[in-house]
Amino acid sequence: MTKNSILLFLKENKQLLLEKFQVKTIGLFGSYATGKQHTDSDIDLIVDMPSSFDRYYDLKEFLEKAFRKKVDLGLERSMRSFIKSRIKNEVIYV
């Protein structure tokens, strides 16, 4: 799994993510975005979507199956300010 393969998957499935999960925006951050990932790294994604417990976990499960890796899925509106400011320079939106 590479940064480019993750971003390509997200770009190719952008319409599906919108229609099925109502994802408005999604971005990659963390070790995969900075190229510092290792075999045990999870995939860190920030997402803007309507608040729905079921939809959130359905999206997380969908992405984990697609990537065959653990996905740390952060809701943009729920992230604390200091976390947003820490990742703003590394997040790559598709």
PDB file of N, CA, C and O in Angstrom:
ATOM      1  N   MET A   1       0.856  -1.176   0.000  1.00  0.00           N
ATOM      2  CA  MET A   1       0.000   0.000   0.000  1.00  0.00           C
ATOM      3  C   MET A   1       0.897   1.233   0.000  1.00  0.00           C
ATOM      4  O   MET A   1       1.834   1.338   0.792  1.00  0.00           O
ATOM      5  N   THR A   2       0.595   2.156  -0.897  1.00  0.00           N
ATOM      6  CA  THR A   2       1.364   3.399  -0.984  1.00  0.00           C
ATOM      7  C   THR A   2       0.416   4.596  -0.937  1.00  0.00           C
ATOM      8  O   THR A   2      -0.799   4.461  -1.083  1.00  0.00           O
ATOM      9  N   LYS A   3       1.002   5.751  -0.731  1.00  0.00           N
ATOM     10  CA  LYS A   3       0.218   6.989  -0.748  1.00  0.00           C
ATOM     11  C   LYS A   3      -0.531   7.114  -2.069  1.00  0.00           C
ATOM     12  O   LYS A   3      -1.722   7.425  -2.087  1.00  0.00           O
ATOM     13  N   ASN A   4       0.169   6.873  -3.169  1.00  0.00           N
ATOM     14  CA  ASN A   4      -0.454   7.031  -4.485  1.00  0.00           C
ATOM     15  C   ASN A   4      -1.599   6.044  -4.711  1.00  0.00           C
ATOM     16  O   ASN A   4      -2.616   6.405  -5.304  1.00  0.00           O
ATOM     17  N   SER A   5      -1.443   4.806  -4.247  1.00  0.00           N
ATOM     18  CA  SER A   5      -2.518   3.824  -4.450  1.00  0.00           C
ATOM     19  C   SER A   5      -3.747   4.173  -3.605  1.00  0.00           C
ATOM     20  O   SER A   5      -4.880   3.957  -4.036  1.00  0.00           O
ATOM     21  N   ILE A   6      -3.524   4.707  -2.412  1.00  0.00           N
ATOM     22  CA  ILE A   6      -4.644   5.138  -1.565  1.00  0.00           C
ATOM     23  C   ILE A   6      -5.377   6.300  -2.221  1.00  0.00           C
ATOM     24  O   ILE A   6      -6.603   6.289  -2.331  1.00  0.00           O
ATOM     25  N   LEU A   7      -4.618   7.301  -2.656  1.00  0.00           N
ATOM     26  CA  LEU A   7      -5.228   8.480  -3.281  1.00  0.00           C
ATOM     27  C   LEU A   7      -5.948   8.114  -4.576  1.00  0.00           C
ATOM     28  O   LEU A   7      -7.020   8.645  -4.865  1.00  0.00           O
ATOM     29  N   LEU A   8      -5.361   7.208  -5.352  1.00  0.00           N
ATOM     30  CA  LEU A   8      -5.994   6.768  -6.596  1.00  0.00           C
ATOM     31  C   LEU A   8      -7.326   6.072  -6.300  1.00  0.00           C
ATOM     32  O   LEU A   8      -8.325   6.342  -6.966  1.00  0.00           O
ATOM     33  N   PHE A   9      -7.345   5.187  -5.317  1.00  0.00           N
ATOM     34  CA  PHE A   9      -8.587   4.509  -4.946  1.00  0.00           C
ATOM     35  C   PHE A   9      -9.650   5.520  -4.531  1.00  0.00           C
ATOM     36  O   PHE A   9     -10.801   5.429  -4.958  1.00  0.00           O
ATOM     37  N   LEU A  10      -9.261   6.485  -3.697  1.00  0.00           N
ATOM     38  CA  LEU A  10     -10.224   7.488  -3.228  1.00  0.00           C
ATOM     39  C   LEU A  10     -10.758   8.330  -4.387  1.00  0.00           C
ATOM     40  O   LEU A  10     -11.949   8.636  -4.440  1.00  0.00           O
ATOM     41  N   LYS A  11      -9.871   8.704  -5.318  1.00  0.00           N
ATOM     42  CA  LYS A  11     -10.302   9.492  -6.481  1.00  0.00           C
ATOM     43  C   LYS A  11     -11.245   8.686  -7.365  1.00  0.00           C
ATOM     44  O   LYS A  11     -12.284   9.184  -7.797  1.00  0.00           O
ATOM     45  N   GLU A  12     -10.871   7.432  -7.629  1.00  0.00           N
ATOM     46  CA  GLU A  12     -11.684   6.591  -8.509  1.00  0.00           C
ATOM     47  C   GLU A  12     -13.046   6.262  -7.899  1.00  0.00           C
ATOM     48  O   GLU A  12     -13.995   5.974  -8.629  1.00  0.00           O
ATOM     49  N   ASN A  13     -13.151   6.302  -6.595  1.00  0.00           N
ATOM     50  CA  ASN A  13     -14.394   5.951  -5.906  1.00  0.00           C
ATOM     51  C   ASN A  13     -15.089   7.152  -5.279  1.00  0.00           C
ATOM     52  O   ASN A  13     -15.973   6.995  -4.437  1.00  0.00           O
ATOM     53  N   LYS A  14     -14.690   8.346  -5.687  1.00  0.00           N
ATOM     54  CA  LYS A  14     -15.249   9.566  -5.101  1.00  0.00           C
ATOM     55  C   LYS A  14     -16.768   9.631  -5.255  1.00  0.00           C
ATOM     56  O   LYS A  14     -17.473   9.984  -4.310  1.00  0.00           O
ATOM     57  N   GLN A  15     -17.269   9.295  -6.427  1.00  0.00           N
ATOM     58  CA  GLN A  15     -18.713   9.338  -6.670  1.00  0.00           C
ATOM     59  C   GLN A  15     -19.445   8.302  -5.813  1.00  0.00           C
ATOM     60  O   GLN A  15     -20.502   8.589  -5.249  1.00  0.00           O
ATOM     61  N   LEU A  16     -18.882   7.114  -5.720  1.00  0.00           N
ATOM     62  CA  LEU A  16     -19.469   6.063  -4.881  1.00  0.00           C
ATOM     63  C   LEU A  16     -19.496   6.493  -3.413  1.00  0.00           C
ATOM     64  O   LEU A  16     -20.492   6.281  -2.721  1.00  0.00           O
ATOM     65  N   LEU A  17     -18.404   7.096  -2.941  1.00  0.00           N
ATOM     66  CA  LEU A  17     -18.340   7.563  -1.550  1.00  0.00           C
ATOM     67  C   LEU A  17     -19.403   8.626  -1.283  1.00  0.00           C
ATOM     68  O   LEU A  17     -19.986   8.671  -0.200  1.00  0.00           O
ATOM     69  N   LEU A  18     -19.648   9.471  -2.267  1.00  0.00           N
ATOM     70  CA  LEU A  18     -20.680  10.497  -2.133  1.00  0.00           C
ATOM     71  C   LEU A  18     -22.072   9.865  -2.107  1.00  0.00           C
ATOM     72  O   LEU A  18     -22.880  10.163  -1.228  1.00  0.00           O
ATOM     73  N   GLU A  19     -22.340   9.000  -3.069  1.00  0.00           N
ATOM     74  CA  GLU A  19     -23.679   8.417  -3.192  1.00  0.00           C
ATOM     75  C   GLU A  19     -24.020   7.458  -2.052  1.00  0.00           C
ATOM     76  O   GLU A  19     -25.130   7.496  -1.521  1.00  0.00           O
ATOM     77  N   LYS A  20     -23.085   6.610  -1.680  1.00  0.00           N
ATOM     78  CA  LYS A  20     -23.369   5.572  -0.687  1.00  0.00           C
ATOM     79  C   LYS A  20     -23.214   6.058   0.753  1.00  0.00           C
ATOM     80  O   LYS A  20     -23.957   5.636   1.639  1.00  0.00           O
ATOM     81  N   PHE A  21     -22.225   6.964   0.987  1.00  0.00           N
ATOM     82  CA  PHE A  21     -21.923   7.381   2.357  1.00  0.00           C
ATOM     83  C   PHE A  21     -22.083   8.887   2.579  1.00  0.00           C
ATOM     84  O   PHE A  21     -21.861   9.374   3.688  1.00  0.00           O
ATOM     85  N   GLN A  22     -22.463   9.624   1.538  1.00  0.00           N
ATOM     86  CA  GLN A  22     -22.626  11.079   1.594  1.00  0.00           C
ATOM     87  C   GLN A  22     -21.337  11.799   2.004  1.00  0.00           C
ATOM     88  O   GLN A  22     -21.375  12.796   2.725  1.00  0.00           O
ATOM     89  N   VAL A  23     -20.196  11.281   1.534  1.00  0.00           N
ATOM     90  CA  VAL A  23     -18.896  11.892   1.816  1.00  0.00           C
ATOM     91  C   VAL A  23     -18.747  13.136   0.951  1.00  0.00           C
ATOM     92  O   VAL A  23     -18.765  13.049  -0.277  1.00  0.00           O
ATOM     93  N   LYS A  24     -18.600  14.296   1.592  1.00  0.00           N
ATOM     94  CA  LYS A  24     -18.408  15.554   0.862  1.00  0.00           C
ATOM     95  C   LYS A  24     -16.944  15.733   0.504  1.00  0.00           C
ATOM     96  O   LYS A  24     -16.617  16.044  -0.642  1.00  0.00           O
ATOM     97  N   THR A  25     -16.061  15.541   1.474  1.00  0.00           N
ATOM     98  CA  THR A  25     -14.621  15.607   1.226  1.00  0.00           C
ATOM     99  C   THR A  25     -13.936  14.503   2.017  1.00  0.00           C
ATOM    100  O   THR A  25     -14.411  14.076   3.069  1.00  0.00           O
ATOM    101  N   ILE A  26     -12.800  14.051   1.477  1.00  0.00           N
ATOM    102  CA  ILE A  26     -11.994  13.046   2.174  1.00  0.00           C
ATOM    103  C   ILE A  26     -10.532  13.334   1.873  1.00  0.00           C
ATOM    104  O   ILE A  26     -10.172  13.672   0.746  1.00  0.00           O
ATOM    105  N   GLY A  27      -9.706  13.199   2.884  1.00  0.00           N
ATOM    106  CA  GLY A  27      -8.289  13.487   2.719  1.00  0.00           C
ATOM    107  C   GLY A  27      -7.422  12.522   3.506  1.00  0.00           C
ATOM    108  O   GLY A  27      -7.830  11.988   4.538  1.00  0.00           O
ATOM    109  N   LEU A  28      -6.227  12.314   3.000  1.00  0.00           N
ATOM    110  CA  LEU A  28      -5.237  11.439   3.620  1.00  0.00           C
ATOM    111  C   LEU A  28      -4.269  12.283   4.420  1.00  0.00           C
ATOM    112  O   LEU A  28      -3.811  13.323   3.948  1.00  0.00           O
ATOM    113  N   PHE A  29      -3.950  11.840   5.644  1.00  0.00           N
ATOM    114  CA  PHE A  29      -2.928  12.512   6.440  1.00  0.00           C
ATOM    115  C   PHE A  29      -2.160  11.458   7.218  1.00  0.00           C
ATOM    116  O   PHE A  29      -2.440  10.266   7.088  1.00  0.00           O
ATOM    117  N   GLY A  30      -1.215  11.873   8.011  1.00  0.00           N
ATOM    118  CA  GLY A  30      -0.451  10.931   8.819  1.00  0.00           C
ATOM    119  C   GLY A  30       0.705  10.313   8.061  1.00  0.00           C
ATOM    120  O   GLY A  30       1.218  10.886   7.100  1.00  0.00           O
ATOM    121  N   SER A  31       1.106   9.131   8.510  1.00  0.00           N
ATOM    122  CA  SER A  31       2.330   8.517   7.986  1.00  0.00           C
ATOM    123  C   SER A  31       2.268   8.224   6.488  1.00  0.00           C
ATOM    124  O   SER A  31       3.276   8.370   5.797  1.00  0.00           O
ATOM    125  N   TYR A  32       1.121   7.819   5.975  1.00  0.00           N
ATOM    126  CA  TYR A  32       1.036   7.557   4.531  1.00  0.00           C
ATOM    127  C   TYR A  32       1.131   8.846   3.722  1.00  0.00           C
ATOM    128  O   TYR A  32       1.701   8.847   2.630  1.00  0.00           O
ATOM    129  N   ALA A  33       0.594   9.919   4.229  1.00  0.00           N
ATOM    130  CA  ALA A  33       0.657  11.203   3.517  1.00  0.00           C
ATOM    131  C   ALA A  33       2.074  11.757   3.507  1.00  0.00           C
ATOM    132  O   ALA A  33       2.478  12.418   2.550  1.00  0.00           O
ATOM    133  N   THR A  34       2.828  11.492   4.564  1.00  0.00           N
ATOM    134  CA  THR A  34       4.186  12.045   4.672  1.00  0.00           C
ATOM    135  C   THR A  34       5.254  11.073   4.198  1.00  0.00           C
ATOM    136  O   THR A  34       6.435  11.418   4.167  1.00  0.00           O
ATOM    137  N   GLY A  35       4.853   9.862   3.829  1.00  0.00           N
ATOM    138  CA  GLY A  35       5.815   8.874   3.352  1.00  0.00           C
ATOM    139  C   GLY A  35       6.603   8.205   4.463  1.00  0.00           C
ATOM    140  O   GLY A  35       7.674   7.653   4.212  1.00  0.00           O
ATOM    141  N   LYS A  36       6.095   8.245   5.684  1.00  0.00           N
ATOM    142  CA  LYS A  36       6.809   7.665   6.828  1.00  0.00           C
ATOM    143  C   LYS A  36       6.117   6.413   7.366  1.00  0.00           C
ATOM    144  O   LYS A  36       6.343   6.016   8.509  1.00  0.00           O
ATOM    145  N   GLN A  37       5.279   5.798   6.543  1.00  0.00           N
ATOM    146  CA  GLN A  37       4.554   4.615   6.982  1.00  0.00           C
ATOM    147  C   GLN A  37       5.484   3.408   7.080  1.00  0.00           C
ATOM    148  O   GLN A  37       6.555   3.369   6.473  1.00  0.00           O
ATOM    149  N   HIS A  38       5.044   2.432   7.857  1.00  0.00           N
ATOM    150  CA  HIS A  38       5.719   1.143   7.955  1.00  0.00           C
ATOM    151  C   HIS A  38       4.648   0.059   7.886  1.00  0.00           C
ATOM    152  O   HIS A  38       3.465   0.373   7.753  1.00  0.00           O
ATOM    153  N   THR A  39       5.033  -1.179   7.973  1.00  0.00           N
ATOM    154  CA  THR A  39       4.076  -2.275   7.783  1.00  0.00           C
ATOM    155  C   THR A  39       2.898  -2.241   8.743  1.00  0.00           C
ATOM    156  O   THR A  39       1.793  -2.642   8.378  1.00  0.00           O
ATOM    157  N   ASP A  40       3.115  -1.773   9.951  1.00  0.00           N
ATOM    158  CA  ASP A  40       2.044  -1.746  10.949  1.00  0.00           C
ATOM    159  C   ASP A  40       1.211  -0.463  10.925  1.00  0.00           C
ATOM    160  O   ASP A  40       0.269  -0.327  11.706  1.00  0.00           O
ATOM    161  N   SER A  41       1.542   0.464  10.052  1.00  0.00           N
ATOM    162  CA  SER A  41       0.838   1.752  10.029  1.00  0.00           C
ATOM    163  C   SER A  41      -0.617   1.584   9.617  1.00  0.00           C
ATOM    164  O   SER A  41      -0.948   0.782   8.743  1.00  0.00           O
ATOM    165  N   ASP A  42      -1.479   2.361  10.269  1.00  0.00           N
ATOM    166  CA  ASP A  42      -2.860   2.423   9.809  1.00  0.00           C
ATOM    167  C   ASP A  42      -2.964   3.563   8.803  1.00  0.00           C
ATOM    168  O   ASP A  42      -2.021   4.332   8.619  1.00  0.00           O
ATOM    169  N   ILE A  43      -4.107   3.660   8.164  1.00  0.00           N
ATOM    170  CA  ILE A  43      -4.337   4.713   7.174  1.00  0.00           C
ATOM    171  C   ILE A  43      -5.203   5.773   7.837  1.00  0.00           C
ATOM    172  O   ILE A  43      -6.323   5.492   8.264  1.00  0.00           O
ATOM    173  N   ASP A  44      -4.680   6.990   7.922  1.00  0.00           N
ATOM    174  CA  ASP A  44      -5.379   8.100   8.566  1.00  0.00           C
ATOM    175  C   ASP A  44      -6.124   8.914   7.518  1.00  0.00           C
ATOM    176  O   ASP A  44      -5.525   9.443   6.582  1.00  0.00           O
ATOM    177  N   LEU A  45      -7.435   9.006   7.688  1.00  0.00           N
ATOM    178  CA  LEU A  45      -8.267   9.771   6.766  1.00  0.00           C
ATOM    179  C   LEU A  45      -9.120  10.756   7.547  1.00  0.00           C
ATOM    180  O   LEU A  45      -9.598  10.458   8.641  1.00  0.00           O
ATOM    181  N   ILE A  46      -9.302  11.935   6.966  1.00  0.00           N
ATOM    182  CA  ILE A  46     -10.218  12.929   7.519  1.00  0.00           C
ATOM    183  C   ILE A  46     -11.371  13.047   6.532  1.00  0.00           C
ATOM    184  O   ILE A  46     -11.159  13.115   5.322  1.00  0.00           O
ATOM    185  N   VAL A  47     -12.590  13.070   7.058  1.00  0.00           N
ATOM    186  CA  VAL A  47     -13.757  13.030   6.189  1.00  0.00           C
ATOM    187  C   VAL A  47     -14.801  14.040   6.656  1.00  0.00           C
ATOM    188  O   VAL A  47     -14.980  14.272   7.851  1.00  0.00           O
ATOM    189  N   ASP A  48     -15.480  14.630   5.682  1.00  0.00           N
ATOM    190  CA  ASP A  48     -16.620  15.500   5.965  1.00  0.00           C
ATOM    191  C   ASP A  48     -17.852  14.788   5.423  1.00  0.00           C
ATOM    192  O   ASP A  48     -18.015  14.617   4.215  1.00  0.00           O
ATOM    193  N   MET A  49     -18.711  14.377   6.348  1.00  0.00           N
ATOM    194  CA  MET A  49     -19.929  13.660   5.995  1.00  0.00           C
ATOM    195  C   MET A  49     -20.961  13.917   7.082  1.00  0.00           C
ATOM    196  O   MET A  49     -20.602  14.308   8.193  1.00  0.00           O
ATOM    197  N   PRO A  50     -22.243  13.701   6.780  1.00  0.00           N
ATOM    198  CA  PRO A  50     -23.273  13.883   7.806  1.00  0.00           C
ATOM    199  C   PRO A  50     -23.034  12.954   8.995  1.00  0.00           C
ATOM    200  O   PRO A  50     -22.527  11.842   8.844  1.00  0.00           O
ATOM    201  N   SER A  51     -23.405  13.426  10.161  1.00  0.00           N
ATOM    202  CA  SER A  51     -23.257  12.612  11.369  1.00  0.00           C
ATOM    203  C   SER A  51     -24.256  11.466  11.350  1.00  0.00           C
ATOM    204  O   SER A  51     -25.469  11.678  11.371  1.00  0.00           O
ATOM    205  N   SER A  52     -23.733  10.267  11.310  1.00  0.00           N
ATOM    206  CA  SER A  52     -24.555   9.062  11.365  1.00  0.00           C
ATOM    207  C   SER A  52     -23.648   7.925  11.812  1.00  0.00           C
ATOM    208  O   SER A  52     -22.701   7.558  11.116  1.00  0.00           O
ATOM    209  N   PHE A  53     -23.947   7.377  12.970  1.00  0.00           N
ATOM    210  CA  PHE A  53     -23.143   6.293  13.528  1.00  0.00           C
ATOM    211  C   PHE A  53     -23.027   5.142  12.537  1.00  0.00           C
ATOM    212  O   PHE A  53     -21.925   4.656  12.282  1.00  0.00           O
ATOM    213  N   ASP A  54     -24.147   4.700  11.977  1.00  0.00           N
ATOM    214  CA  ASP A  54     -24.147   3.571  11.046  1.00  0.00           C
ATOM    215  C   ASP A  54     -23.355   3.871   9.780  1.00  0.00           C
ATOM    216  O   ASP A  54     -22.558   3.048   9.328  1.00  0.00           O
ATOM    217  N   ARG A  55     -23.577   5.046   9.215  1.00  0.00           N
ATOM    218  CA  ARG A  55     -22.890   5.417   7.980  1.00  0.00           C
ATOM    219  C   ARG A  55     -21.380   5.511   8.208  1.00  0.00           C
ATOM    220  O   ARG A  55     -20.594   5.081   7.364  1.00  0.00           O
ATOM    221  N   TYR A  56     -20.978   6.073   9.351  1.00  0.00           N
ATOM    222  CA  TYR A  56     -19.559   6.199   9.696  1.00  0.00           C
ATOM    223  C   TYR A  56     -18.907   4.808   9.744  1.00  0.00           C
ATOM    224  O   TYR A  56     -17.859   4.596   9.133  1.00  0.00           O
ATOM    225  N   TYR A  57     -19.512   3.879  10.455  1.00  0.00           N
ATOM    226  CA  TYR A  57     -18.928   2.540  10.572  1.00  0.00           C
ATOM    227  C   TYR A  57     -19.031   1.739   9.280  1.00  0.00           C
ATOM    228  O   TYR A  57     -18.166   0.908   9.004  1.00  0.00           O
ATOM    229  N   ASP A  58     -20.056   1.969   8.494  1.00  0.00           N
ATOM    230  CA  ASP A  58     -20.137   1.330   7.179  1.00  0.00           C
ATOM    231  C   ASP A  58     -19.002   1.818   6.283  1.00  0.00           C
ATOM    232  O   ASP A  58     -18.388   1.026   5.569  1.00  0.00           O
ATOM    233  N   LEU A  59     -18.724   3.117   6.320  1.00  0.00           N
ATOM    234  CA  LEU A  59     -17.628   3.677   5.527  1.00  0.00           C
ATOM    235  C   LEU A  59     -16.294   3.122   6.007  1.00  0.00           C
ATOM    236  O   LEU A  59     -15.467   2.708   5.195  1.00  0.00           O
ATOM    237  N   LYS A  60     -16.081   3.109   7.306  1.00  0.00           N
ATOM    238  CA  LYS A  60     -14.835   2.580   7.877  1.00  0.00           C
ATOM    239  C   LYS A  60     -14.625   1.128   7.447  1.00  0.00           C
ATOM    240  O   LYS A  60     -13.527   0.755   7.035  1.00  0.00           O
ATOM    241  N   GLU A  61     -15.664   0.318   7.541  1.00  0.00           N
ATOM    242  CA  GLU A  61     -15.577  -1.091   7.138  1.00  0.00           C
ATOM    243  C   GLU A  61     -15.295  -1.223   5.643  1.00  0.00           C
ATOM    244  O   GLU A  61     -14.472  -2.044   5.238  1.00  0.00           O
ATOM    245  N   PHE A  62     -15.969  -0.424   4.827  1.00  0.00           N
ATOM    246  CA  PHE A  62     -15.756  -0.432   3.381  1.00  0.00           C
ATOM    247  C   PHE A  62     -14.294  -0.123   3.049  1.00  0.00           C
ATOM    248  O   PHE A  62     -13.682  -0.812   2.233  1.00  0.00           O
ATOM    249  N   LEU A  63     -13.738   0.911   3.682  1.00  0.00           N
ATOM    250  CA  LEU A  63     -12.359   1.314   3.405  1.00  0.00           C
ATOM    251  C   LEU A  63     -11.356   0.282   3.918  1.00  0.00           C
ATOM    252  O   LEU A  63     -10.358   0.010   3.250  1.00  0.00           O
ATOM    253  N   GLU A  64     -11.603  -0.286   5.076  1.00  0.00           N
ATOM    254  CA  GLU A  64     -10.687  -1.299   5.613  1.00  0.00           C
ATOM    255  C   GLU A  64     -10.673  -2.551   4.743  1.00  0.00           C
ATOM    256  O   GLU A  64      -9.622  -3.167   4.569  1.00  0.00           O
ATOM    257  N   LYS A  65     -11.806  -2.930   4.204  1.00  0.00           N
ATOM    258  CA  LYS A  65     -11.846  -4.075   3.288  1.00  0.00           C
ATOM    259  C   LYS A  65     -11.107  -3.749   1.995  1.00  0.00           C
ATOM    260  O   LYS A  65     -10.368  -4.582   1.469  1.00  0.00           O
ATOM    261  N   ALA A  66     -11.307  -2.544   1.487  1.00  0.00           N
ATOM    262  CA  ALA A  66     -10.668  -2.143   0.234  1.00  0.00           C
ATOM    263  C   ALA A  66      -9.150  -2.060   0.379  1.00  0.00           C
ATOM    264  O   ALA A  66      -8.413  -2.499  -0.504  1.00  0.00           O
ATOM    265  N   PHE A  67      -8.687  -1.496   1.490  1.00  0.00           N
ATOM    266  CA  PHE A  67      -7.250  -1.300   1.694  1.00  0.00           C
ATOM    267  C   PHE A  67      -6.578  -2.487   2.383  1.00  0.00           C
ATOM    268  O   PHE A  67      -5.353  -2.607   2.367  1.00  0.00           O
ATOM    269  N   ARG A  68      -7.385  -3.368   2.991  1.00  0.00           N
ATOM    270  CA  ARG A  68      -6.859  -4.487   3.780  1.00  0.00           C
ATOM    271  C   ARG A  68      -5.902  -3.995   4.861  1.00  0.00           C
ATOM    272  O   ARG A  68      -4.864  -4.599   5.131  1.00  0.00           O
ATOM    273  N   LYS A  69      -6.290  -2.878   5.465  1.00  0.00           N
ATOM    274  CA  LYS A  69      -5.522  -2.244   6.544  1.00  0.00           C
ATOM    275  C   LYS A  69      -6.499  -1.563   7.477  1.00  0.00           C
ATOM    276  O   LYS A  69      -7.623  -1.238   7.094  1.00  0.00           O
ATOM    277  N   LYS A  70      -6.059  -1.351   8.705  1.00  0.00           N
ATOM    278  CA  LYS A  70      -6.865  -0.590   9.657  1.00  0.00           C
ATOM    279  C   LYS A  70      -6.936   0.858   9.180  1.00  0.00           C
ATOM    280  O   LYS A  70      -5.932   1.425   8.748  1.00  0.00           O
ATOM    281  N   VAL A  71      -8.104   1.443   9.257  1.00  0.00           N
ATOM    282  CA  VAL A  71      -8.308   2.833   8.860  1.00  0.00           C
ATOM    283  C   VAL A  71      -8.721   3.634  10.088  1.00  0.00           C
ATOM    284  O   VAL A  71      -9.665   3.279  10.793  1.00  0.00           O
ATOM    285  N   ASP A  72      -7.999   4.716  10.328  1.00  0.00           N
ATOM    286  CA  ASP A  72      -8.372   5.664  11.382  1.00  0.00           C
ATOM    287  C   ASP A  72      -9.126   6.786  10.687  1.00  0.00           C
ATOM    288  O   ASP A  72      -8.532   7.605   9.986  1.00  0.00           O
ATOM    289  N   LEU A  73     -10.422   6.815  10.884  1.00  0.00           N
ATOM    290  CA  LEU A  73     -11.304   7.733  10.170  1.00  0.00           C
ATOM    291  C   LEU A  73     -11.746   8.845  11.109  1.00  0.00           C
ATOM    292  O   LEU A  73     -12.490   8.606  12.060  1.00  0.00           O
ATOM    293  N   GLY A  74     -11.283  10.063  10.837  1.00  0.00           N
ATOM    294  CA  GLY A  74     -11.641  11.203  11.674  1.00  0.00           C
ATOM    295  C   GLY A  74     -12.686  12.079  11.009  1.00  0.00           C
ATOM    296  O   GLY A  74     -12.535  12.474   9.853  1.00  0.00           O
ATOM    297  N   LEU A  75     -13.743  12.380  11.743  1.00  0.00           N
ATOM    298  CA  LEU A  75     -14.755  13.308  11.235  1.00  0.00           C
ATOM    299  C   LEU A  75     -14.236  14.728  11.401  1.00  0.00           C
ATOM    300  O   LEU A  75     -13.869  15.141  12.501  1.00  0.00           O
ATOM    301  N   GLU A  76     -14.209  15.462  10.313  1.00  0.00           N
ATOM    302  CA  GLU A  76     -13.651  16.813  10.324  1.00  0.00           C
ATOM    303  C   GLU A  76     -14.310  17.693  11.381  1.00  0.00           C
ATOM    304  O   GLU A  76     -13.617  18.413  12.099  1.00  0.00           O
ATOM    305  N   ARG A  77     -15.628  17.646  11.488  1.00  0.00           N
ATOM    306  CA  ARG A  77     -16.325  18.535  12.422  1.00  0.00           C
ATOM    307  C   ARG A  77     -16.086  18.145  13.874  1.00  0.00           C
ATOM    308  O   ARG A  77     -16.270  18.967  14.772  1.00  0.00           O
ATOM    309  N   SER A  78     -15.676  16.897  14.118  1.00  0.00           N
ATOM    310  CA  SER A  78     -15.464  16.433  15.488  1.00  0.00           C
ATOM    311  C   SER A  78     -14.020  16.570  15.962  1.00  0.00           C
ATOM    312  O   SER A  78     -13.729  16.394  17.145  1.00  0.00           O
ATOM    313  N   MET A  79     -13.123  16.883  15.036  1.00  0.00           N
ATOM    314  CA  MET A  79     -11.712  16.982  15.415  1.00  0.00           C
ATOM    315  C   MET A  79     -11.456  18.244  16.216  1.00  0.00           C
ATOM    316  O   MET A  79     -11.995  19.312  15.927  1.00  0.00           O
ATOM    317  N   ARG A  80     -10.637  18.095  17.207  1.00  0.00           N
ATOM    318  CA  ARG A  80     -10.265  19.250  18.024  1.00  0.00           C
ATOM    319  C   ARG A  80      -9.379  20.184  17.219  1.00  0.00           C
ATOM    320  O   ARG A  80      -8.673  19.756  16.305  1.00  0.00           O
ATOM    321  N   SER A  81      -9.422  21.453  17.563  1.00  0.00           N
ATOM    322  CA  SER A  81      -8.693  22.494  16.829  1.00  0.00           C
ATOM    323  C   SER A  81      -7.208  22.198  16.733  1.00  0.00           C
ATOM    324  O   SER A  81      -6.607  22.381  15.674  1.00  0.00           O
ATOM    325  N   PHE A  82      -6.600  21.739  17.840  1.00  0.00           N
ATOM    326  CA  PHE A  82      -5.156  21.515  17.812  1.00  0.00           C
ATOM    327  C   PHE A  82      -4.787  20.357  16.886  1.00  0.00           C
ATOM    328  O   PHE A  82      -3.696  20.353  16.315  1.00  0.00           O
ATOM    329  N   ILE A  83      -5.672  19.379  16.728  1.00  0.00           N
ATOM    330  CA  ILE A  83      -5.400  18.283  15.798  1.00  0.00           C
ATOM    331  C   ILE A  83      -5.530  18.784  14.368  1.00  0.00           C
ATOM    332  O   ILE A  83      -4.692  18.474  13.521  1.00  0.00           O
ATOM    333  N   LYS A  84      -6.575  19.557  14.095  1.00  0.00           N
ATOM    334  CA  LYS A  84      -6.752  20.125  12.751  1.00  0.00           C
ATOM    335  C   LYS A  84      -5.557  20.973  12.357  1.00  0.00           C
ATOM    336  O   LYS A  84      -5.076  20.884  11.227  1.00  0.00           O
ATOM    337  N   SER A  85      -5.070  21.799  13.285  1.00  0.00           N
ATOM    338  CA  SER A  85      -3.934  22.662  12.952  1.00  0.00           C
ATOM    339  C   SER A  85      -2.668  21.838  12.748  1.00  0.00           C
ATOM    340  O   SER A  85      -1.807  22.220  11.955  1.00  0.00           O
ATOM    341  N   ARG A  86      -2.543  20.720  13.446  1.00  0.00           N
ATOM    342  CA  ARG A  86      -1.359  19.868  13.299  1.00  0.00           C
ATOM    343  C   ARG A  86      -1.335  19.175  11.933  1.00  0.00           C
ATOM    344  O   ARG A  86      -0.268  19.014  11.341  1.00  0.00           O
ATOM    345  N   ILE A  87      -2.486  18.773  11.441  1.00  0.00           N
ATOM    346  CA  ILE A  87      -2.515  18.011  10.187  1.00  0.00           C
ATOM    347  C   ILE A  87      -2.753  18.869   8.950  1.00  0.00           C
ATOM    348  O   ILE A  87      -2.607  18.377   7.831  1.00  0.00           O
ATOM    349  N   LYS A  88      -3.116  20.138   9.120  1.00  0.00           N
ATOM    350  CA  LYS A  88      -3.529  20.948   7.963  1.00  0.00           C
ATOM    351  C   LYS A  88      -2.454  21.053   6.887  1.00  0.00           C
ATOM    352  O   LYS A  88      -2.782  21.199   5.710  1.00  0.00           O
ATOM    353  N   ASN A  89      -1.183  20.981   7.261  1.00  0.00           N
ATOM    354  CA  ASN A  89      -0.111  21.096   6.277  1.00  0.00           C
ATOM    355  C   ASN A  89       0.226  19.779   5.594  1.00  0.00           C
ATOM    356  O   ASN A  89       0.957  19.766   4.603  1.00  0.00           O
ATOM    357  N   GLU A  90      -0.296  18.674   6.107  1.00  0.00           N
ATOM    358  CA  GLU A  90       0.034  17.392   5.499  1.00  0.00           C
ATOM    359  C   GLU A  90      -1.153  16.704   4.834  1.00  0.00           C
ATOM    360  O   GLU A  90      -0.959  15.770   4.056  1.00  0.00           O
ATOM    361  N   VAL A  91      -2.370  17.139   5.122  1.00  0.00           N
ATOM    362  CA  VAL A  91      -3.537  16.452   4.564  1.00  0.00           C
ATOM    363  C   VAL A  91      -3.606  16.656   3.052  1.00  0.00           C
ATOM    364  O   VAL A  91      -3.385  17.755   2.542  1.00  0.00           O
ATOM    365  N   ILE A  92      -3.919  15.567   2.352  1.00  0.00           N
ATOM    366  CA  ILE A  92      -4.049  15.596   0.891  1.00  0.00           C
ATOM    367  C   ILE A  92      -5.494  15.227   0.572  1.00  0.00           C
ATOM    368  O   ILE A  92      -5.901  14.076   0.725  1.00  0.00           O
ATOM    369  N   TYR A  93      -6.259  16.218   0.129  1.00  0.00           N
ATOM    370  CA  TYR A  93      -7.665  15.988  -0.218  1.00  0.00           C
ATOM    371  C   TYR A  93      -7.775  15.492  -1.652  1.00  0.00           C
ATOM    372  O   TYR A  93      -6.975  15.859  -2.513  1.00  0.00           O
ATOM    373  N   VAL A  94      -8.783  14.648  -1.897  1.00  0.00           N
ATOM    374  CA  VAL A  94      -9.021  14.172  -3.268  1.00  0.00           C
ATOM    375  C   VAL A  94     -10.326  14.746  -3.785  1.00  0.00           C
ATOM    376  O   VAL A  94     -10.715  14.471  -4.920  1.00  0.00           O
TER     377      VAL A  94
END
